[in-house]
Amino acid sequence: MAKTKSAEKRARQAQKRTLRNKSLKSALRTAIRKFNETLAKGTREEAAATLKKALIAIDKAVTKGILHKNTAARKKSRLARQFNRQAG
């Protein structure tokens, strides 16, 4: 356990951040999963809409510090490539 007041505060802050990060990561994964499901059995318009939501979720994760910007770029590129392959 933490011995000093500052260490106790740091532990509390880390706990808060962990919960927030977990929530945002979960939302990100859900957005990507919904895109993949829509791509598999939905229309092109539905897939385009869910792709847009997934890309927004990825960008949000970068601004919140959940993902590195290069990781986000790679994920976005792969999702767009999947969409274009399926559509075209």
C-alpha atoms as an extended CHARMM CRD file, in Angstrom:
* protein
*
        88  EXT
         1         1  MET       CA              0.0000000000        0.0000000000        0.0000000000  PROA      1               0.0000000000
         2         2  ALA       CA              0.9100000000        3.6260000000       -0.4110000000  PROA      2               0.0000000000
         3         3  LYS       CA              2.7910000000        5.1820000000        2.4700000000  PROA      3               0.0000000000
         4         4  THR       CA              2.6450000000        8.8850000000        1.7100000000  PROA      4               0.0000000000
         5         5  LYS       CA             -0.2790000000       11.1790000000        0.9800000000  PROA      5               0.0000000000
         6         6  SER       CA              0.9910000000       11.8490000000       -2.5160000000  PROA      6               0.0000000000
         7         7  ALA       CA              1.3030000000        8.1290000000       -3.2370000000  PROA      7               0.0000000000
         8         8  GLU       CA             -2.2640000000        7.5680000000       -1.9970000000  PROA      8               0.0000000000
         9         9  LYS       CA             -3.5080000000       10.3420000000       -4.2840000000  PROA      9               0.0000000000
        10        10  ARG       CA             -1.5940000000        8.8670000000       -7.2110000000  PROA      10              0.0000000000
        11        11  ALA       CA             -3.2150000000        5.4810000000       -6.5460000000  PROA      11              0.0000000000
        12        12  ARG       CA             -6.6810000000        7.0930000000       -6.5610000000  PROA      12              0.0000000000
        13        13  GLN       CA             -5.9110000000        8.9400000000       -9.7820000000  PROA      13              0.0000000000
        14        14  ALA       CA             -4.6200000000        5.7940000000      -11.4390000000  PROA      14              0.0000000000
        15        15  GLN       CA             -7.7890000000        3.9640000000      -10.4540000000  PROA      15              0.0000000000
        16        16  LYS       CA             -9.9630000000        6.6950000000      -12.0160000000  PROA      16              0.0000000000
        17        17  ARG       CA             -7.8810000000        6.7390000000      -15.1880000000  PROA      17              0.0000000000
        18        18  THR       CA             -8.0370000000        2.9470000000      -15.4520000000  PROA      18              0.0000000000
        19        19  LEU       CA            -11.8340000000        2.9790000000      -15.3230000000  PROA      19              0.0000000000
        20        20  ARG       CA            -12.0710000000        5.7620000000      -17.9090000000  PROA      20              0.0000000000
        21        21  ASN       CA             -9.5870000000        4.0330000000      -20.2220000000  PROA      21              0.0000000000
        22        22  LYS       CA            -11.4020000000        0.7140000000      -19.8800000000  PROA      22              0.0000000000
        23        23  SER       CA            -14.6980000000        2.3380000000      -20.8390000000  PROA      23              0.0000000000
        24        24  LEU       CA            -13.2250000000        4.1040000000      -23.8650000000  PROA      24              0.0000000000
        25        25  LYS       CA            -11.4090000000        0.9740000000      -25.0560000000  PROA      25              0.0000000000
        26        26  SER       CA            -14.6010000000       -1.0070000000      -24.7740000000  PROA      26              0.0000000000
        27        27  ALA       CA            -16.5290000000        1.5880000000      -26.7980000000  PROA      27              0.0000000000
        28        28  LEU       CA            -13.7840000000        1.5200000000      -29.4280000000  PROA      28              0.0000000000
        29        29  ARG       CA            -13.8710000000       -2.2580000000      -29.7360000000  PROA      29              0.0000000000
        30        30  THR       CA            -17.6820000000       -2.2110000000      -29.9060000000  PROA      30              0.0000000000
        31        31  ALA       CA            -17.6500000000        0.3450000000      -32.7440000000  PROA      31              0.0000000000
        32        32  ILE       CA            -15.1660000000       -1.7550000000      -34.7210000000  PROA      32              0.0000000000
        33        33  ARG       CA            -17.1330000000       -4.9590000000      -34.0710000000  PROA      33              0.0000000000
        34        34  LYS       CA            -20.3790000000       -3.3170000000      -35.2200000000  PROA      34              0.0000000000
        35        35  PHE       CA            -18.6600000000       -2.1940000000      -38.4180000000  PROA      35              0.0000000000
        36        36  ASN       CA            -17.4330000000       -5.7180000000      -39.1110000000  PROA      36              0.0000000000
        37        37  GLU       CA            -20.9090000000       -7.1660000000      -38.4940000000  PROA      37              0.0000000000
        38        38  THR       CA            -22.5570000000       -4.5860000000      -40.7300000000  PROA      38              0.0000000000
        39        39  LEU       CA            -19.9620000000       -5.1330000000      -43.4270000000  PROA      39              0.0000000000
        40        40  ALA       CA            -20.6280000000       -8.8700000000      -43.3570000000  PROA      40              0.0000000000
        41        41  LYS       CA            -24.4020000000       -8.7240000000      -43.6960000000  PROA      41              0.0000000000
        42        42  GLY       CA            -25.5620000000       -5.1500000000      -44.1120000000  PROA      42              0.0000000000
        43        43  THR       CA            -25.9800000000       -2.7810000000      -47.0300000000  PROA      43              0.0000000000
        44        44  ARG       CA            -23.2420000000       -0.5340000000      -48.3470000000  PROA      44              0.0000000000
        45        45  GLU       CA            -24.8950000000        2.5660000000      -46.8240000000  PROA      45              0.0000000000
        46        46  GLU       CA            -25.1490000000        0.9600000000      -43.3720000000  PROA      46              0.0000000000
        47        47  ALA       CA            -21.5310000000       -0.1650000000      -43.5750000000  PROA      47              0.0000000000
        48        48  ALA       CA            -20.4450000000        3.3450000000      -44.5580000000  PROA      48              0.0000000000
        49        49  ALA       CA            -22.3040000000        4.7990000000      -41.5680000000  PROA      49              0.0000000000
        50        50  THR       CA            -20.7770000000        2.3240000000      -39.1000000000  PROA      50              0.0000000000
        51        51  LEU       CA            -17.3400000000        2.8590000000      -40.6680000000  PROA      51              0.0000000000
        52        52  LYS       CA            -17.6760000000        6.5780000000      -40.0010000000  PROA      52              0.0000000000
        53        53  LYS       CA            -18.6020000000        5.8980000000      -36.3630000000  PROA      53              0.0000000000
        54        54  ALA       CA            -15.6690000000        3.5040000000      -35.9630000000  PROA      54              0.0000000000
        55        55  LEU       CA            -13.2310000000        6.0570000000      -37.4070000000  PROA      55              0.0000000000
        56        56  ILE       CA            -14.5610000000        8.7190000000      -35.0290000000  PROA      56              0.0000000000
        57        57  ALA       CA            -14.1330000000        6.3080000000      -32.0970000000  PROA      57              0.0000000000
        58        58  ILE       CA            -10.5410000000        5.6280000000      -33.1420000000  PROA      58              0.0000000000
        59        59  ASP       CA             -9.7910000000        9.3550000000      -33.3860000000  PROA      59              0.0000000000
        60        60  LYS       CA            -11.3070000000        9.9250000000      -29.9420000000  PROA      60              0.0000000000
        61        61  ALA       CA             -9.1280000000        7.1670000000      -28.5080000000  PROA      61              0.0000000000
        62        62  VAL       CA             -6.0590000000        8.9760000000      -29.8310000000  PROA      62              0.0000000000
        63        63  THR       CA             -7.0480000000       12.3030000000      -28.2850000000  PROA      63              0.0000000000
        64        64  LYS       CA             -7.7150000000       10.6050000000      -24.9430000000  PROA      64              0.0000000000
        65        65  GLY       CA             -4.3470000000        8.8290000000      -25.0190000000  PROA      65              0.0000000000
        66        66  ILE       CA             -5.7910000000        5.3240000000      -25.3620000000  PROA      66              0.0000000000
        67        67  LEU       CA             -4.1500000000        4.6220000000      -28.7260000000  PROA      67              0.0000000000
        68        68  HSD       CA             -0.9340000000        5.8530000000      -30.3070000000  PROA      68              0.0000000000
        69        69  LYS       CA             -1.5240000000        7.9110000000      -33.4360000000  PROA      69              0.0000000000
        70        70  ASN       CA              0.2920000000        5.4250000000      -35.6880000000  PROA      70              0.0000000000
        71        71  THR       CA             -1.7490000000        2.5320000000      -34.2820000000  PROA      71              0.0000000000
        72        72  ALA       CA             -4.8960000000        4.5300000000      -34.9730000000  PROA      72              0.0000000000
        73        73  ALA       CA             -3.7710000000        5.2850000000      -38.5280000000  PROA      73              0.0000000000
        74        74  ARG       CA             -3.0960000000        1.5940000000      -39.1270000000  PROA      74              0.0000000000
        75        75  LYS       CA             -6.5040000000        0.5680000000      -37.7580000000  PROA      75              0.0000000000
        76        76  LYS       CA             -8.3090000000        3.2180000000      -39.8100000000  PROA      76              0.0000000000
        77        77  SER       CA             -6.4570000000        2.1720000000      -42.9440000000  PROA      77              0.0000000000
        78        78  ARG       CA             -7.3410000000       -1.4810000000      -42.4460000000  PROA      78              0.0000000000
        79        79  LEU       CA            -11.0180000000       -0.7180000000      -41.8350000000  PROA      79              0.0000000000
        80        80  ALA       CA            -11.1970000000        1.4980000000      -44.9300000000  PROA      80              0.0000000000
        81        81  ARG       CA             -9.4560000000       -1.1630000000      -46.9900000000  PROA      81              0.0000000000
        82        82  GLN       CA            -11.9400000000       -3.8040000000      -45.7940000000  PROA      82              0.0000000000
        83        83  PHE       CA            -14.8240000000       -1.5120000000      -46.7030000000  PROA      83              0.0000000000
        84        84  ASN       CA            -13.4410000000       -0.7690000000      -50.1820000000  PROA      84              0.0000000000
        85        85  ARG       CA            -12.7390000000       -4.4440000000      -50.9120000000  PROA      85              0.0000000000
        86        86  GLN       CA            -16.2340000000       -5.4860000000      -49.8810000000  PROA      86              0.0000000000
        87        87  ALA       CA            -17.9180000000       -2.6240000000      -51.7210000000  PROA      87              0.0000000000
        88        88  GLY       CA            -15.8760000000       -2.5340000000      -54.8800000000  PROA      88              0.0000000000
